[in-house]
Amino acid sequence: MKISKRKRLVTFLVIVSLLLIGIYSLYPRGPQENWSGSGSGEVVIEIPPGVNLTKVGEILEEAGVVEESYFFAIATYDRPDATKIQPGRYVMALRMGSDNAIDRLLDPANRRSLKVVLPEGMRLSQSVMKLASALKVDSKLVMASIKRLEQGELTIKLPSYSLGSAEGFLYPATYTFDDNVKIDQVIETIIERFNQAAVTTDLVTQAKKLGFSPREILTMASLAESESAPADFGKVVRVILNRLKEPMPLQFDSTINYALETTKLLFTKDEFNINSPYNTYRFPGLPPGPINSPGEQAIAAVLNPAAGDWLYFVSTNPNAGITKFASSYSEFLKYRAEFQNWYRENN
């Protein structure tokens, strides 16, 4: 009986050995993928956010990019950089080798995306046109999404201190989206970026310490953004604070331009008298809200303004970004004359 069991065991081991020898003869280094190289043709695949590399392999196999997800998984073991593959839509070839597929997914040039650049200091109306151009849609569709945002109908919400207005909250930055992104997703991403900046700058707490609301901080930042180059933001903010303390009307041309929806350097008497709450020549204090979307530097300047007793400033050479600050009215008149001379020579 013992001999019979031993014979069966020996027979079994012989069979297993023969099978292993047979497999090794077919696959001396393990199973090998038949597809190799950079492939041919073109197909667009989409990697959703949050998926692992195993799922990426399955997506590639289903699209005919790689032969089997199994081979792709093996390739990723020897490629630590494969973990850097990002979600998005990619243009891939068909019948690619797994290593080649990884290389292609890591190359940003193969990602189907669009870039949206919102510069600092853009009014809401300007940002809408910029977004419409980048997304290749009618500006009315972008404005409709903004309205949904202001009415609280999007997933990402405006902060309560926005008072239901998106002006000042389309955060200036460079954004990258998939080429098939929806307009609402774009707007939500931009507002989410503002919310992140508000946390980073501790906007709510810092505003309270300074005796202002977050909305007033953004309003002052937007004025500095419109009135000067970044190097002078802190001084412009100090002029605002000094005039509010006096009290003196701000008398900022940027707010007249906002009310008129213009970008002029000189105004007529009627324009100076426009009946708008944004007319800081007629109405004291800050305007009702931001007049553009200020960037990080302008917000930081309001939270940490320069020290000084200035009450006036004049852009004596707007083309060169030269702004001069004055503590007295006589000094202001001198700088205004410099601007007038510049204007006559350049217009």
C-alpha positions as CSV (number, residue, x, y, z in Angstrom):
1,M,0.0,0.0,0.0
2,K,2.8,2.4,0.9
3,I,4.6,1.5,-2.3
4,S,1.5,2.3,-4.4
5,K,1.2,5.7,-2.8
6,R,4.9,6.4,-3.5
7,K,4.5,5.4,-7.1
8,R,1.5,7.7,-7.6
9,L,3.4,10.6,-6.0
10,V,6.4,9.9,-8.3
11,T,4.2,9.7,-11.3
12,F,2.5,13.0,-10.3
13,L,5.8,14.8,-9.9
14,V,7.0,13.5,-13.3
15,I,3.8,14.8,-15.0
16,V,4.1,18.2,-13.3
17,S,7.8,18.4,-14.3
18,L,7.0,17.6,-17.9
19,L,4.2,20.3,-17.9
20,L,6.6,22.9,-16.5
21,I,9.2,21.9,-19.1
22,G,6.6,22.3,-21.8
23,I,5.5,25.7,-20.6
24,Y,9.1,26.9,-20.3
25,S,9.8,25.7,-23.9
26,L,6.9,27.8,-25.1
27,Y,7.6,30.8,-22.8
28,P,11.3,30.6,-21.8
29,R,10.9,34.0,-19.9
30,G,7.3,33.7,-19.1
31,P,4.4,34.7,-21.4
32,Q,5.4,37.4,-23.9
33,E,3.1,40.0,-25.5
34,N,2.9,39.8,-29.3
35,W,2.3,43.5,-29.7
36,S,5.3,45.8,-29.5
37,G,6.6,49.1,-30.6
38,S,4.6,52.4,-31.0
39,G,1.7,50.8,-32.8
40,S,-0.3,52.5,-35.5
41,G,-3.6,54.3,-36.1
42,E,-5.2,56.4,-33.5
43,V,-7.8,56.1,-30.7
44,V,-8.8,58.4,-27.8
45,I,-9.0,56.8,-24.4
46,E,-10.2,58.4,-21.1
47,I,-8.7,57.6,-17.7
48,P,-11.2,58.7,-15.0
49,P,-9.9,60.2,-11.7
50,G,-9.1,57.8,-8.9
51,V,-8.5,54.7,-10.9
52,N,-5.4,52.5,-10.3
53,L,-3.0,51.1,-12.8
54,T,-4.8,47.8,-13.1
55,K,-7.9,49.6,-14.3
56,V,-5.8,51.7,-16.7
57,G,-4.5,48.5,-18.2
58,E,-8.1,47.2,-18.6
59,I,-9.1,50.5,-20.3
60,L,-6.2,50.2,-22.7
61,E,-6.9,46.5,-23.5
62,E,-10.6,47.3,-24.1
63,A,-9.6,50.1,-26.5
64,G,-7.2,47.8,-28.4
65,V,-4.2,49.8,-27.3
66,V,-2.4,46.9,-25.5
67,E,-2.7,43.2,-26.1
68,E,-3.7,42.3,-22.5
69,S,-4.0,44.3,-19.3
70,Y,-1.8,41.5,-17.7
71,F,1.2,42.5,-19.8
72,F,0.6,46.2,-19.0
73,A,0.5,45.4,-15.3
74,I,3.8,43.5,-15.6
75,A,5.4,46.5,-17.4
76,T,4.3,48.9,-14.7
77,Y,6.2,46.8,-12.0
78,D,9.5,47.9,-13.6
79,R,8.3,51.4,-14.2
80,P,8.0,53.5,-11.0
81,D,7.2,56.5,-13.2
82,A,3.9,54.8,-14.3
83,T,2.4,56.0,-11.0
84,K,2.6,59.5,-12.4
85,I,0.0,58.7,-15.1
86,Q,-2.7,61.3,-14.7
87,P,-6.5,61.1,-15.3
88,G,-7.7,62.6,-18.6
89,R,-8.2,61.9,-22.3
90,Y,-5.3,60.7,-24.3
91,V,-4.6,60.1,-28.0
92,M,-3.1,56.6,-28.2
93,A,-2.1,54.2,-31.0
94,L,-3.5,50.7,-31.6
95,R,-1.6,47.5,-30.9
96,M,1.1,49.1,-28.8
97,G,3.7,47.5,-26.6
98,S,3.0,48.1,-22.9
99,D,6.2,50.1,-22.3
100,N,5.4,52.3,-25.3
101,A,1.9,52.8,-24.0
102,I,3.3,53.9,-20.6
103,D,5.7,56.3,-22.4
104,R,2.8,57.8,-24.3
105,L,0.6,58.3,-21.3
106,L,3.4,60.1,-19.5
107,D,3.9,62.5,-22.4
108,P,1.7,65.6,-21.9
109,A,1.7,66.2,-25.6
110,N,-0.6,63.2,-26.0
111,R,-3.2,64.5,-23.6
112,R,-6.4,66.0,-25.1
113,S,-6.7,69.2,-23.1
114,L,-7.3,72.9,-23.3
115,K,-5.6,75.7,-21.4
116,V,-7.5,78.6,-19.9
117,V,-5.5,81.6,-18.7
118,L,-7.3,84.2,-16.5
119,P,-5.0,87.1,-15.9
120,E,-5.1,89.2,-12.7
121,G,-7.5,92.2,-12.7
122,M,-10.0,91.0,-15.3
123,R,-13.6,92.1,-14.9
124,L,-16.3,89.5,-14.9
125,S,-17.4,90.5,-18.4
126,Q,-13.8,90.1,-19.6
127,S,-13.4,86.8,-18.0
128,V,-16.6,85.5,-19.6
129,M,-15.3,86.5,-23.1
130,K,-11.9,84.8,-22.3
131,L,-13.6,81.6,-21.2
132,A,-15.9,81.6,-24.2
133,S,-12.9,81.9,-26.5
134,A,-10.9,79.2,-24.8
135,L,-13.9,76.8,-24.7
136,K,-15.0,77.7,-28.2
137,V,-18.5,78.4,-27.1
138,D,-20.9,81.3,-27.2
139,S,-20.3,83.8,-24.3
140,K,-24.0,83.6,-23.5
141,L,-23.5,80.0,-22.5
142,V,-20.7,80.9,-20.1
143,M,-22.8,83.8,-18.7
144,A,-25.7,81.3,-18.2
145,S,-23.3,79.1,-16.1
146,I,-22.2,82.2,-14.1
147,K,-25.9,82.9,-13.4
148,R,-26.4,79.4,-12.2
149,L,-23.4,79.8,-9.9
150,E,-24.8,83.1,-8.5
151,Q,-28.1,81.4,-7.8
152,G,-26.4,78.6,-5.9
153,E,-27.3,75.9,-8.5
154,L,-23.8,74.5,-9.1
155,T,-22.1,71.9,-6.9
156,I,-19.3,74.4,-5.8
157,K,-20.8,77.5,-4.2
158,L,-19.7,81.1,-3.9
159,P,-18.7,82.1,-0.4
160,S,-21.5,83.8,1.6
161,Y,-19.6,87.2,1.5
162,S,-19.9,87.2,-2.3
163,L,-23.5,88.4,-1.7
164,G,-24.5,86.4,-4.8
165,S,-22.2,88.1,-7.2
166,A,-19.4,86.3,-9.1
167,E,-17.5,89.6,-9.7
168,G,-14.1,89.3,-8.0
169,F,-14.3,85.6,-7.5
170,L,-13.2,84.2,-10.9
171,Y,-9.7,83.5,-9.5
172,P,-6.9,84.5,-11.9
173,A,-4.7,81.5,-12.7
174,T,-3.8,79.1,-15.5
175,Y,-6.2,76.2,-15.7
176,T,-6.0,72.9,-17.7
177,F,-9.1,70.9,-18.5
178,D,-10.0,67.9,-20.6
179,D,-11.0,68.9,-24.1
180,N,-14.6,67.7,-23.5
181,V,-15.0,69.6,-20.2
182,K,-18.5,71.1,-19.4
183,I,-18.8,74.8,-18.8
184,D,-20.2,74.3,-15.3
185,Q,-17.2,72.2,-14.4
186,V,-14.9,75.0,-15.6
187,I,-16.7,77.6,-13.4
188,E,-16.8,75.2,-10.4
189,T,-13.0,74.6,-10.8
190,I,-12.3,78.4,-10.9
191,I,-14.5,79.0,-7.8
192,E,-12.9,76.1,-6.0
193,R,-9.5,77.7,-6.7
194,F,-10.7,80.9,-5.2
195,N,-11.9,79.1,-2.1
196,Q,-8.5,77.4,-1.8
197,A,-6.8,80.8,-2.0
198,A,-9.1,82.2,0.7
199,V,-8.0,79.4,3.0
200,T,-4.3,79.8,2.2
201,T,-4.5,83.6,2.9
202,D,-6.8,83.0,5.9
203,L,-8.9,85.7,4.3
204,V,-11.9,85.6,6.7
205,T,-9.8,85.7,9.9
206,Q,-7.3,88.3,8.7
207,A,-10.1,90.5,7.4
208,K,-11.8,90.5,10.8
209,K,-8.5,91.4,12.5
210,L,-8.2,94.4,10.2
211,G,-11.8,95.5,10.9
212,F,-13.1,94.7,7.4
213,S,-15.3,92.1,5.8
214,P,-13.7,89.6,3.3
215,R,-15.7,91.3,0.6
216,E,-14.1,94.7,1.5
217,I,-10.7,93.2,1.4
218,L,-11.3,91.8,-2.1
219,T,-12.7,95.2,-3.1
220,M,-9.6,97.0,-2.0
221,A,-7.4,94.4,-3.7
222,S,-9.3,94.9,-6.9
223,L,-8.8,98.6,-6.8
224,A,-5.0,98.2,-6.3
225,E,-5.0,95.7,-9.2
226,S,-6.6,98.3,-11.5
227,E,-4.7,101.3,-10.4
228,S,-1.0,100.3,-10.3
229,A,1.7,97.7,-11.1
230,P,2.2,95.0,-8.5
231,A,5.3,96.7,-7.0
232,D,3.0,99.6,-5.9
233,F,0.0,97.6,-4.6
234,G,0.9,98.1,-1.0
235,K,1.2,101.9,-1.4
236,V,-2.2,102.1,-3.2
237,V,-3.8,100.2,-0.4
238,R,-2.3,102.6,2.1
239,V,-3.8,105.5,0.2
240,I,-7.2,103.8,0.4
241,L,-6.9,103.2,4.1
242,N,-5.7,106.8,4.7
243,R,-8.5,108.3,2.7
244,L,-11.1,106.1,4.5
245,K,-9.7,107.2,7.8
246,E,-9.8,111.0,7.0
247,P,-12.5,110.5,5.7
248,M,-12.0,111.5,2.0
249,P,-13.7,110.2,-1.1
250,L,-11.5,107.7,-2.9
251,Q,-11.8,109.4,-6.3
252,F,-10.5,106.4,-8.2
253,D,-10.7,106.5,-12.0
254,S,-10.9,102.7,-12.1
255,T,-14.3,102.8,-10.4
256,I,-15.5,105.3,-13.0
257,N,-14.3,103.0,-15.8
258,Y,-16.1,100.1,-14.1
259,A,-19.3,102.0,-13.9
260,L,-19.0,103.1,-17.6
261,E,-17.7,99.7,-18.7
262,T,-14.7,101.5,-20.3
263,T,-10.9,101.7,-19.9
264,K,-10.3,105.4,-20.4
265,L,-7.6,107.7,-19.0
266,L,-9.6,110.9,-19.1
267,F,-13.3,111.5,-18.5
268,T,-15.8,114.2,-19.4
269,K,-17.7,116.2,-16.7
270,D,-20.8,114.1,-17.3
271,E,-18.8,110.9,-16.9
272,F,-17.4,112.0,-13.6
273,N,-20.9,112.6,-12.4
274,I,-22.3,109.3,-13.4
275,N,-25.0,108.1,-11.0
276,S,-23.5,104.8,-9.9
277,P,-22.6,103.5,-6.5
278,Y,-19.2,102.6,-8.1
279,N,-18.6,106.3,-8.7
280,T,-16.1,107.0,-5.9
281,Y,-16.0,110.7,-6.9
282,R,-19.6,111.1,-5.9
283,F,-20.1,108.5,-3.2
284,P,-17.8,108.2,-0.1
285,G,-16.2,104.9,1.1
286,L,-15.5,101.8,-0.8
287,P,-17.6,100.8,-3.8
288,P,-20.2,98.1,-3.2
289,G,-17.9,95.2,-4.3
290,P,-14.8,94.2,-6.3
291,I,-14.4,95.7,-9.7
292,N,-12.3,92.8,-11.0
293,S,-10.8,89.5,-9.8
294,P,-7.6,90.4,-7.9
295,G,-4.7,88.0,-7.7
296,E,-2.7,86.7,-4.7
297,Q,-0.3,89.7,-4.7
298,A,-3.0,92.3,-4.5
299,I,-4.9,90.4,-1.7
300,A,-1.6,90.1,0.2
301,A,-1.0,93.8,-0.2
302,V,-4.3,94.6,1.5
303,L,-3.6,92.2,4.4
304,N,-0.1,93.7,4.8
305,P,-0.2,97.3,3.4
306,A,2.8,99.6,3.1
307,A,3.4,102.2,5.8
308,G,3.1,105.8,4.7
309,D,1.0,109.0,4.9
310,W,0.1,109.2,1.2
311,L,-3.3,110.5,0.2
312,Y,-2.7,110.8,-3.5
313,F,-1.1,108.9,-6.4
314,V,-0.8,109.6,-10.1
315,S,0.2,107.2,-12.9
316,T,2.6,109.7,-14.5
317,N,3.5,107.3,-17.3
318,P,0.9,104.5,-17.7
319,N,2.9,102.8,-20.5
320,A,5.9,102.4,-18.3
321,G,3.9,101.6,-15.2
322,I,5.2,104.6,-13.3
323,T,3.1,105.7,-10.3
324,K,4.1,108.5,-8.0
325,F,2.6,109.0,-4.5
326,A,2.0,112.3,-2.6
327,S,1.1,113.4,0.9
328,S,0.0,116.9,0.0
329,Y,-2.3,118.4,-2.6
330,S,0.4,120.6,-4.1
331,E,2.6,117.6,-4.7
332,F,-0.4,115.8,-6.3
333,L,-0.9,118.7,-8.7
334,K,2.8,118.5,-9.7
335,Y,2.4,114.8,-10.5
336,R,-0.9,115.4,-12.3
337,A,0.9,117.9,-14.6
338,E,3.5,115.2,-15.4
339,F,0.7,112.9,-16.4
340,Q,-0.9,115.6,-18.6
341,N,2.4,116.2,-20.4
342,W,2.7,112.5,-21.0
343,Y,-0.8,112.3,-22.3
344,R,-0.3,115.2,-24.7
345,E,2.8,113.6,-26.1
346,N,1.4,110.1,-26.5
347,N,-2.2,110.7,-27.6
